[in-house]
Amino acid sequence: MIQYKYLYKKVNFSFFGDKKLNDRLGFLREKSNKLSLSPGVYLMKDKTGKIIYVGKAKALKNRVTTYFHALESHNAKTRKLVDNIYDFDFIVTSSELDALVLECSLIKQYNPKYNILLKDDKGYNYIKITKEPYPRISYALNCKDEKAEYLGPFTSGFTAKQAVEEANRIFMLPSCHKVFPRDFRKERPCLNYHIKRCIGVCTGKIKQEEYNEMIRSAIEYMQNGSKASVEQLTEQMYEASENLEFEKAAKLRDRINAIEKMKDSQEIFSDKTFDFDVIALAQNVELASVAVMCYRGGRITDKVNFFIGDEYESGQMLSDFMIGFYSERPERLPKIIYLDKQPDDSAVLEEYFASLCGHKVTLTVAQRGEGLSRVLLAKKNASEYLSMKVGRTVKEINALEDLAKLLGLSKIPTIIESYDISNLGEDSRVGGMVVYRNGRPYKAGYRKFTIKNVVGQNDYACMQEVIRRRLQRYLDGDESFAPLPDLILLDGGKGHVSAVHKVLDDMNISIVLYGLVKDEKHR
């Protein structure tokens, strides 16, 4: 493989395409300059008066004015938002925390177009415990039965089903459809009883008090994990042994062994005995994926992925995501949330989450040890789901992220175009254009340009002609040459970059530009 090094980069952020800027900018700038420096919430509106975005601010003037000034620094999504803002309103609050709470309330009320909307295409899942003399534990898609109790909600159906199956198997609970005590001794015990997968409630030999104790243990196991269940059952086993109830002690021992065996078979578990969540973000130019992995009692109990629009910088995106996610399920807030990067306003978020759940919540960026390994696992999950959505593998995403880091890009380049000139004489000069989309060759975008207007051997002029013709086709509305790339790579050095940069300046187009040269090893 030929290795290259970059020589030169020129970025001009002045290009906005041929789209007309918001003709209300003057009014919006003047209005935003009159805002106070108080904390509060702002509501962006379109021409119809519909609220299209709700945001919070530590200082209203400082935050809102950024939308209408320095437009060249905005990403594409923010520019689209600004293009559609006709007016805005605001509400001053007494503190930043109050602004956060109000923002959450208004987003739920108005469901604005440009706020982050969580998209997981899933409903919630529950574990159902019936209220009968001999209760049953089962998986449910809703919690509408008033004659039952529920654990959840679980965002992962697999997690809920697995928990039910484990609990029923470990505690040997009946899986048949018989109703007890109505169906005591009506039929012979089924096969599960004979192979010791069911305690045989149908025989009528299991007292209701003993059975309900098993149900409580099963619920404890599902809620708090294997460690707490083992401790509880071990205590009961010793107590039974001291009371000379050896048969009961043996049954409890078997349940402990079953739990230990199940724990050993878990592919993912944690040595930490406290509850914690892990949240990681993976994103490209157009989309972001967030993975949430919940650990309870030392094992992973729930995992869910969300897709959200890549509206803002990752810090604000992560902050807004967590607000939306936990506001809907405050009872599931753990004491610690491990993150792959620091969200905006961490202290305010911690205070807000504590007000939701009634206990202290700590947000921490994992730097080492098991916390870091869990974050990396969540990051891998987020990247995998993103790759499924956009058609890229984790390896390709990592390569693009490395490229963006190497070149100092703020976002990974979704579309890359590379140019080379083949010069076999004045009558046989061709420019080649190779396109990569989402890290993969996009052969439908490949183009070949026969040099027409350059006299003599002039590689720089040939490259200028090819780039100018390609960009002109785009400006003329040729859809086959749209959209413009995020990055252009030239087979050449500083001279080639300088020559093409003049073309970009002449056409008032902004594209990140790099030249590539072979190192000594690969000449």
C-alpha positions as CSV (number, residue, x, y, z in Angstrom):
1,M,0.0,0.0,0.0
2,I,1.3,3.4,-0.9
3,Q,1.6,5.7,2.1
4,Y,1.1,9.4,1.8
5,K,1.7,12.5,3.8
6,Y,-0.3,15.7,3.5
7,L,1.5,18.9,2.6
8,Y,-0.9,21.8,2.6
9,K,-4.5,22.7,3.6
10,K,-6.6,25.7,2.8
11,V,-10.1,26.2,4.1
12,N,-12.4,29.1,3.2
13,F,-15.7,29.1,5.1
14,S,-17.3,32.0,3.2
15,F,-19.3,29.8,0.8
16,F,-23.0,29.2,1.4
17,G,-23.9,27.8,-2.0
18,D,-26.5,29.6,-4.1
19,K,-29.1,29.4,-1.3
20,K,-30.4,32.8,-0.2
21,L,-29.7,33.7,3.4
22,N,-32.5,34.5,5.8
23,D,-33.8,37.9,4.9
24,R,-34.8,38.4,8.6
25,L,-31.2,38.3,9.8
26,G,-31.1,42.1,10.4
27,F,-34.2,42.0,12.6
28,L,-33.1,38.9,14.4
29,R,-29.7,40.3,15.2
30,E,-31.1,43.5,16.5
31,K,-33.6,41.7,18.7
32,S,-31.1,39.2,20.1
33,N,-28.7,42.0,20.9
34,K,-31.3,43.5,23.3
35,L,-31.6,40.3,25.4
36,S,-30.4,40.3,28.9
37,L,-27.6,38.1,30.3
38,S,-30.1,36.2,32.6
39,P,-30.5,32.5,32.3
40,G,-33.6,31.3,30.5
41,V,-35.2,29.5,27.6
42,Y,-35.6,30.7,24.0
43,L,-38.1,29.5,21.4
44,M,-37.4,29.8,17.7
45,K,-40.4,30.2,15.4
46,D,-41.0,29.9,11.7
47,K,-43.2,32.1,9.5
48,T,-46.4,30.5,10.7
49,G,-45.5,31.1,14.3
50,K,-44.8,27.4,14.9
51,I,-42.1,26.7,17.4
52,I,-39.3,24.8,15.6
53,Y,-36.6,24.8,18.3
54,V,-36.4,25.2,22.1
55,G,-33.1,25.8,23.8
56,K,-31.8,26.8,27.2
57,A,-29.1,29.3,28.0
58,K,-26.9,30.4,30.9
59,A,-27.0,33.9,29.5
60,L,-29.7,34.4,26.9
61,K,-28.0,37.2,25.0
62,N,-24.7,35.3,24.6
63,R,-26.4,32.2,23.4
64,V,-29.1,33.5,21.1
65,T,-26.9,36.0,19.3
66,T,-24.6,33.2,18.2
67,Y,-27.3,31.9,15.9
68,F,-27.4,35.1,13.9
69,H,-23.8,36.1,13.8
70,A,-20.7,34.3,12.5
71,L,-22.9,32.2,10.2
72,E,-19.8,30.7,8.5
73,S,-19.0,28.8,11.7
74,H,-22.4,26.9,11.8
75,N,-22.7,23.4,10.6
76,A,-25.2,22.5,7.9
77,K,-28.0,21.6,10.3
78,T,-27.7,24.8,12.3
79,R,-27.7,26.9,9.1
80,K,-30.9,25.1,8.0
81,L,-32.4,26.0,11.4
82,V,-31.3,29.7,11.1
83,D,-32.7,29.8,7.5
84,N,-36.1,28.9,8.9
85,I,-36.2,31.2,11.9
86,Y,-38.7,34.1,11.4
87,D,-38.9,35.3,15.0
88,F,-38.1,34.0,18.5
89,D,-39.5,34.3,22.0
90,F,-37.8,33.8,25.4
91,I,-38.6,33.1,29.0
92,V,-36.2,34.4,31.7
93,T,-35.7,32.0,34.7
94,S,-34.1,32.4,38.1
95,S,-31.4,29.8,37.5
96,E,-29.8,27.6,34.9
97,L,-31.4,24.6,36.5
98,D,-34.8,26.2,36.2
99,A,-34.0,26.8,32.5
100,L,-33.2,23.2,32.1
101,V,-36.4,22.0,33.7
102,L,-38.5,24.4,31.7
103,E,-36.7,23.4,28.4
104,C,-37.6,19.8,29.0
105,S,-41.2,20.7,29.7
106,L,-41.5,22.9,26.5
107,I,-39.8,20.3,24.3
108,K,-42.4,17.7,25.5
109,Q,-45.2,20.2,24.9
110,Y,-44.3,21.4,21.4
111,N,-42.1,18.6,20.0
112,P,-40.1,21.1,17.9
113,K,-38.7,20.0,14.6
114,Y,-35.1,20.8,15.2
115,N,-34.8,19.4,18.7
116,I,-33.3,16.0,19.2
117,L,-36.0,13.3,18.8
118,L,-35.1,9.9,20.1
119,K,-35.6,7.2,17.4
120,D,-35.3,3.6,18.5
121,D,-38.3,2.2,16.7
122,K,-39.2,0.1,19.7
123,G,-41.9,0.1,22.3
124,Y,-41.3,-0.7,26.0
125,N,-41.2,-4.2,27.5
126,Y,-42.2,-5.4,30.9
127,I,-41.9,-8.3,33.3
128,K,-45.4,-9.2,34.6
129,I,-46.1,-10.8,38.0
130,T,-49.7,-11.9,38.4
131,K,-51.6,-11.3,41.6
132,E,-52.8,-14.8,42.3
133,P,-52.5,-17.2,45.2
134,Y,-49.6,-18.8,43.2
135,P,-48.3,-15.9,41.1
136,R,-46.7,-16.3,37.6
137,I,-43.8,-14.4,36.1
138,S,-44.0,-13.7,32.4
139,Y,-42.9,-11.3,29.6
140,A,-45.4,-8.5,28.6
141,L,-45.5,-5.8,25.9
142,N,-47.6,-3.4,28.1
143,C,-48.7,-2.9,31.7
144,K,-52.5,-2.6,31.2
145,D,-53.5,-5.5,33.5
146,E,-54.5,-3.9,36.8
147,K,-54.5,-7.3,38.4
148,A,-50.7,-7.6,38.0
149,E,-47.5,-6.0,39.0
150,Y,-44.8,-5.0,36.6
151,L,-41.0,-4.6,36.5
152,G,-39.7,-2.2,33.9
153,P,-40.0,-0.7,31.4
154,F,-37.2,-2.4,29.5
155,T,-36.2,-0.8,26.2
156,S,-34.8,-4.2,25.1
157,G,-37.3,-7.0,24.6
158,F,-34.5,-9.5,24.6
159,T,-33.3,-8.4,28.1
160,A,-36.8,-8.7,29.6
161,K,-37.4,-12.2,28.0
162,Q,-34.0,-13.4,29.1
163,A,-34.6,-12.3,32.7
164,V,-38.0,-14.1,32.8
165,E,-36.5,-17.3,31.3
166,E,-33.6,-17.2,33.8
167,A,-35.8,-16.6,36.8
168,N,-38.2,-19.4,35.9
169,R,-35.4,-21.9,35.2
170,I,-33.3,-21.1,38.3
171,F,-36.3,-21.1,40.7
172,M,-38.0,-24.0,38.9
173,L,-41.3,-22.1,38.5
174,P,-44.1,-23.7,36.5
175,S,-44.4,-22.8,32.8
176,C,-47.7,-24.5,32.2
177,H,-51.1,-22.8,32.0
178,K,-52.7,-24.5,35.0
179,V,-54.3,-22.3,37.6
180,F,-53.5,-23.0,41.3
181,P,-54.9,-24.1,43.6
182,R,-57.8,-24.9,41.3
183,D,-55.8,-27.5,39.3
184,F,-54.1,-29.3,42.2
185,R,-53.8,-33.1,41.6
186,K,-56.1,-33.0,38.5
187,E,-53.4,-34.5,36.3
188,R,-50.1,-36.2,36.6
189,P,-47.1,-33.9,36.9
190,C,-45.6,-33.0,33.5
191,L,-42.1,-33.9,32.2
192,N,-40.6,-30.7,33.6
193,Y,-41.3,-32.0,37.1
194,H,-39.6,-35.4,36.5
195,I,-36.5,-33.8,35.0
196,K,-36.3,-31.3,37.8
197,R,-37.1,-28.2,35.9
198,C,-40.3,-27.5,37.9
199,I,-41.0,-27.9,41.6
200,G,-44.3,-29.5,40.8
201,V,-46.9,-27.0,42.2
202,C,-49.5,-29.1,40.5
203,T,-48.9,-31.9,43.0
204,G,-50.4,-29.8,45.8
205,K,-47.3,-30.4,48.0
206,I,-45.9,-26.9,47.7
207,K,-47.4,-24.6,50.4
208,Q,-48.5,-21.1,49.2
209,E,-46.1,-19.4,51.7
210,E,-43.2,-21.4,50.4
211,Y,-44.1,-20.7,46.8
212,N,-44.5,-16.9,47.4
213,E,-41.1,-16.9,49.0
214,M,-39.7,-18.3,45.8
215,I,-41.4,-15.7,43.8
216,R,-39.9,-13.0,46.0
217,S,-36.5,-14.5,45.5
218,A,-37.0,-14.6,41.7
219,I,-38.0,-10.9,41.7
220,E,-35.0,-10.0,43.8
221,Y,-32.8,-11.9,41.3
222,M,-34.3,-10.0,38.3
223,Q,-34.1,-6.6,40.1
224,N,-30.8,-6.7,41.8
225,G,-28.8,-9.4,40.0
226,S,-27.1,-12.6,41.1
227,K,-24.9,-11.4,43.9
228,A,-27.8,-10.1,46.1
229,S,-29.9,-13.2,45.3
230,V,-27.0,-15.5,46.3
231,E,-26.5,-13.7,49.6
232,Q,-30.2,-13.9,50.4
233,L,-30.5,-17.5,49.5
234,T,-27.4,-18.5,51.3
235,E,-28.7,-16.9,54.5
236,Q,-32.0,-18.8,54.1
237,M,-30.1,-22.0,53.4
238,Y,-28.0,-21.7,56.7
239,E,-31.2,-20.9,58.6
240,A,-32.9,-24.0,57.2
241,S,-29.9,-26.1,58.1
242,E,-29.8,-24.8,61.7
243,N,-33.5,-25.7,62.0
244,L,-32.8,-29.2,60.7
245,E,-34.9,-28.5,57.5
246,F,-32.3,-30.3,55.4
247,E,-34.6,-30.9,52.4
248,K,-35.4,-27.2,52.2
249,A,-31.7,-26.4,52.6
250,A,-30.8,-28.7,49.7
251,K,-33.3,-27.0,47.5
252,L,-31.9,-23.6,48.3
253,R,-28.4,-24.9,47.7
254,D,-29.5,-26.1,44.2
255,R,-30.9,-22.6,43.4
256,I,-27.7,-21.0,44.5
257,N,-25.7,-23.4,42.3
258,A,-28.1,-22.6,39.4
259,I,-27.6,-18.8,39.8
260,E,-23.8,-19.2,40.0
261,K,-23.8,-21.3,36.9
262,M,-26.0,-18.8,35.1
263,K,-23.7,-16.0,36.2
264,D,-20.7,-17.8,34.8
265,S,-22.4,-18.2,31.5
266,Q,-23.0,-14.5,31.1
267,E,-20.8,-13.1,28.4
268,I,-20.9,-9.6,29.8
269,F,-20.7,-8.9,33.5
270,S,-19.1,-6.4,35.8
271,D,-17.1,-6.8,39.0
272,K,-18.7,-3.7,40.3
273,T,-21.6,-4.5,42.7
274,F,-23.2,-1.0,42.4
275,D,-25.7,0.0,39.7
276,F,-24.4,2.2,36.9
277,D,-25.2,3.1,33.3
278,V,-22.7,3.6,30.4
279,I,-23.5,6.0,27.5
280,A,-21.4,6.4,24.4
281,L,-21.9,8.4,21.2
282,A,-20.8,7.7,17.6
283,Q,-21.6,10.2,14.9
284,N,-21.0,11.2,11.3
285,V,-21.9,14.3,9.3
286,E,-25.6,13.4,9.1
287,L,-26.5,11.1,12.0
288,A,-25.5,10.0,15.5
289,S,-26.0,6.8,17.4
290,V,-26.1,6.6,21.2
291,A,-25.7,3.4,23.0
292,V,-27.0,3.0,26.6
293,M,-25.9,0.0,28.6
294,C,-27.4,-0.6,32.0
295,Y,-25.6,-2.6,34.7
296,R,-27.5,-3.8,37.7
297,G,-26.1,-6.0,40.4
298,G,-22.9,-6.7,38.5
299,R,-24.4,-7.7,35.1
300,I,-25.8,-6.0,32.1
301,T,-29.6,-5.9,32.4
302,D,-30.5,-3.6,29.5
303,K,-29.1,-2.2,26.3
304,V,-30.6,0.1,23.8
305,N,-29.5,2.2,20.8
306,F,-31.0,5.5,19.6
307,F,-30.5,7.4,16.4
308,I,-30.5,11.1,16.5
309,G,-29.9,13.9,14.0
310,D,-26.4,15.3,14.1
311,E,-27.7,18.8,15.0
312,Y,-25.0,20.1,17.3
313,E,-21.6,19.5,18.8
314,S,-21.2,16.2,20.6
315,G,-21.2,17.7,24.1
316,Q,-24.6,19.4,23.6
317,M,-26.0,16.4,21.8
318,L,-25.1,14.1,24.6
319,S,-26.5,16.5,27.2
320,D,-29.8,16.9,25.3
321,F,-30.0,13.1,24.8
322,M,-29.6,12.3,28.5
323,I,-32.2,14.9,29.4
324,G,-34.8,13.3,27.1
325,F,-33.8,9.7,28.0
326,Y,-33.9,10.0,31.8
327,S,-36.8,12.5,32.0
328,E,-39.0,9.7,30.7
329,R,-37.7,7.1,33.1
330,P,-36.4,8.9,36.3
331,E,-36.9,5.7,38.4
332,R,-34.1,4.1,36.4
333,L,-31.4,6.7,37.1
334,P,-28.4,5.1,38.7
335,K,-26.0,6.8,41.1
336,I,-23.2,6.8,38.5
337,I,-23.3,7.3,34.7
338,Y,-20.1,6.6,32.8
339,L,-19.6,8.6,29.6
340,D,-17.2,8.7,26.7
341,K,-17.0,12.5,26.7
342,Q,-18.0,15.3,29.0
343,P,-21.5,16.7,28.2
344,D,-22.3,20.4,28.4
345,D,-23.4,21.7,31.8
346,S,-22.5,18.5,33.8
347,A,-23.1,20.1,37.2
348,V,-26.5,21.3,36.2
349,L,-27.4,17.9,34.7
350,E,-26.3,16.2,38.0
351,E,-28.5,18.6,40.0
352,Y,-31.4,18.1,37.6
353,F,-31.2,14.3,37.6
354,A,-31.0,14.3,41.5
355,S,-34.2,16.3,41.6
356,L,-35.9,13.6,39.3
357,C,-34.8,10.5,41.2
358,G,-34.2,11.7,44.8
359,H,-30.6,10.6,45.1
360,K,-27.2,11.9,44.0
361,V,-26.2,11.2,40.4
362,T,-22.6,11.5,39.3
363,L,-21.6,11.9,35.6
364,T,-18.0,10.8,35.0
365,V,-15.8,10.4,32.0
366,A,-14.1,7.0,32.4
367,Q,-10.4,7.2,32.1
368,R,-9.1,3.8,33.1
369,G,-10.0,0.4,34.5
370,E,-13.3,-1.3,34.1
371,G,-15.2,2.0,33.6
372,L,-13.2,2.6,30.5
373,S,-13.6,-0.9,29.2
374,R,-17.4,-0.6,29.6
375,V,-17.4,2.8,27.8
376,L,-15.4,1.3,24.9
377,L,-17.9,-1.6,24.7
378,A,-20.8,0.9,24.5
379,K,-18.8,3.0,21.9
380,K,-18.4,-0.2,19.8
381,N,-22.2,-0.9,20.1
382,A,-23.0,2.7,19.0
383,S,-20.5,2.5,16.1
384,E,-22.0,-0.9,15.0
385,Y,-25.5,0.5,14.9
386,L,-24.4,3.6,13.1
387,S,-22.6,1.5,10.5
388,M,-25.8,-0.6,10.0
389,K,-27.7,2.7,9.4
390,V,-25.3,4.3,7.0
391,G,-23.7,1.2,5.5
392,R,-20.2,1.5,7.1
393,T,-18.4,-1.0,9.2
394,V,-16.7,-0.1,12.5
395,K,-13.3,-0.4,10.7
396,E,-14.3,2.1,8.1
397,I,-15.7,4.5,10.7
398,N,-12.5,4.3,12.7
399,A,-10.4,4.9,9.5
400,L,-12.5,8.0,8.7
401,E,-12.2,9.2,12.3
402,D,-8.4,8.8,12.2
403,L,-8.3,10.7,8.9
404,A,-10.4,13.5,10.3
405,K,-8.1,13.7,13.3
406,L,-5.0,13.6,11.2
407,L,-6.2,16.5,8.9
408,G,-7.7,18.5,11.8
409,L,-11.3,18.2,10.5
410,S,-14.2,19.0,12.8
411,K,-16.3,16.2,11.3
412,I,-15.4,13.0,9.5
413,P,-15.5,13.4,5.7
414,T,-18.6,11.6,4.3
415,I,-17.7,12.4,0.6
416,I,-14.1,12.4,-0.5
417,E,-12.9,13.1,-4.1
418,S,-9.4,12.3,-5.3
419,Y,-7.9,13.7,-8.5
420,D,-4.9,12.6,-10.6
421,I,-3.6,13.6,-14.1
422,S,-2.4,11.0,-16.5
423,N,0.0,12.6,-18.9
424,L,1.1,10.4,-21.8
425,G,1.8,13.2,-24.2
426,E,0.0,16.4,-25.4
427,D,-2.6,14.4,-27.3
428,S,-3.3,11.9,-24.5
429,R,-3.9,13.8,-21.2
430,V,-6.7,12.7,-18.9
431,G,-7.9,13.8,-15.5
432,G,-9.3,11.1,-13.2
433,M,-11.9,11.7,-10.4
434,V,-12.4,8.9,-7.9
435,V,-15.1,9.3,-5.2
436,Y,-15.5,7.7,-1.8
437,R,-18.8,7.9,0.1
438,N,-19.1,6.7,3.7
439,G,-15.6,5.3,3.5
440,R,-16.3,3.1,0.4
441,P,-15.6,3.6,-3.3
442,Y,-18.6,5.1,-5.0
443,K,-18.0,4.0,-8.6
444,A,-21.1,5.7,-9.9
445,G,-19.4,8.9,-9.2
446,Y,-16.1,8.2,-11.0
447,R,-15.4,10.6,-13.8
448,K,-12.8,11.0,-16.6
449,F,-12.0,14.4,-18.1
450,T,-10.1,14.7,-21.3
451,I,-7.9,17.8,-21.1
452,K,-9.0,20.3,-23.7
453,N,-7.7,23.8,-23.0
454,V,-4.1,23.3,-21.8
455,V,-1.2,23.8,-24.2
456,G,2.0,22.0,-23.4
457,Q,3.1,20.0,-20.4
458,N,1.5,21.9,-17.5
459,D,0.3,19.6,-14.7
460,Y,-1.0,22.4,-12.6
461,A,-3.1,23.9,-15.4
462,C,-4.5,20.4,-16.2
463,M,-5.5,20.0,-12.6
464,Q,-7.1,23.4,-12.5
465,E,-9.1,22.6,-15.7
466,V,-10.4,19.3,-14.3
467,I,-11.5,20.9,-10.9
468,R,-13.1,23.9,-12.6
469,R,-15.1,21.7,-15.0
470,R,-16.2,19.4,-12.2
471,L,-17.4,22.3,-10.0
472,Q,-19.0,24.2,-12.9
473,R,-21.2,21.1,-13.6
474,Y,-22.4,21.3,-10.0
475,L,-23.1,25.0,-10.2
476,D,-25.0,24.4,-13.5
477,G,-27.4,22.1,-11.6
478,D,-26.1,18.8,-12.9
479,E,-27.4,16.3,-10.3
480,S,-24.7,13.7,-11.2
481,F,-22.1,16.1,-9.8
482,A,-24.0,16.8,-6.5
483,P,-23.3,17.2,-3.7
484,L,-19.9,18.8,-3.3
485,P,-17.3,16.7,-1.4
486,D,-16.3,17.3,2.2
487,L,-12.6,16.7,1.2
488,I,-10.6,16.9,-2.0
489,L,-7.3,15.0,-2.3
490,L,-4.9,15.8,-5.1
491,D,-2.1,13.7,-6.4
492,G,0.5,16.4,-6.0
493,G,2.3,18.7,-3.6
494,K,2.0,22.3,-2.5
495,G,2.0,23.6,-6.1
496,H,-1.0,21.6,-7.0
497,V,-2.9,22.6,-3.9
498,S,-2.1,26.3,-4.5
499,A,-3.2,26.0,-8.1
500,V,-6.5,24.4,-7.2
501,H,-7.1,26.8,-4.3
502,K,-7.1,29.6,-6.9
503,V,-10.0,27.9,-8.7
504,L,-11.9,27.5,-5.4
505,D,-11.4,31.2,-4.7
506,D,-12.5,32.3,-8.1
507,M,-15.7,30.2,-7.9
508,N,-16.3,31.2,-4.3
509,I,-16.5,27.6,-3.1
510,S,-15.2,26.2,0.2
511,I,-13.9,22.7,0.3
512,V,-11.1,21.3,2.5
513,L,-8.1,20.6,0.2
514,Y,-5.0,18.5,0.6
515,G,-2.1,17.4,-1.6
516,L,-0.6,14.0,-1.4
517,V,3.0,13.0,-2.2
518,K,4.7,9.6,-1.9
519,D,7.4,9.3,0.7
520,E,10.9,8.1,-0.1
521,K,10.1,4.5,0.7
522,H,7.3,4.3,-1.9
523,R,8.7,6.2,-4.8
